[in-house]
Structure formats: structure tokens, C-alpha cells
Amino acid sequence: MKKRLTRSSTDRLLAGVCGGLGEYFGIDSTWIRLAFVLITPFSYFTSIILYIACVLLMPENRNIQQTNFKGNMTDVLRRVQRRIDQRDSHKKGRK
């Protein structure tokens, strides 16, 4: 699966930007937060504007699994048919 840069939905303090960066680069988000705090005064606070831009541009990771609806529907129909067959065979056994 392709790795995407997203905001974290679990590792967040404000909007999940630092958590998402940490997940993407494979490092602890605490280091990214610490770097952000240390860089902010020296960058004339433009890092805050960059953070806001990341909040607006980075999609949030909602942990939704990709599904194959056609495959899932076929599986559901098989299970329903199996239940019907079991019910019919059980009714035949009673009579």
C-alpha cells in the first residue's frame, strides 16, 4: 500500500499535523513538536503559518479500510444462501 502524508487521528495535540509527519517519516512525533517549538521564534513565526497551511492541505487519516464492495456483496449473498439452505434442510428434517 502506498504511504500517504496525512494528519494523524490518534497522535494529536492540536490538529494532528506533527503526529502525521511522525507517522510518515517513522519517528516519534515528540521530536517534530520539539523542533517546531524551537524553530518558531527563529523563523519569525512563519512556521505557525506553515502549520496552519498543513492543517488545511493535509487530509486527515480516518483509518478507513479500502473495501471491495463487489467481493463483499458476493460473500454476503453466499452466506445468506447458505443460511436459507440450512433452514430448509432443518425444516425438511422436522417433517
Order of alpha helices (4+ residues) and beta strands (2+ residues): alpha-alpha-alpha-alpha
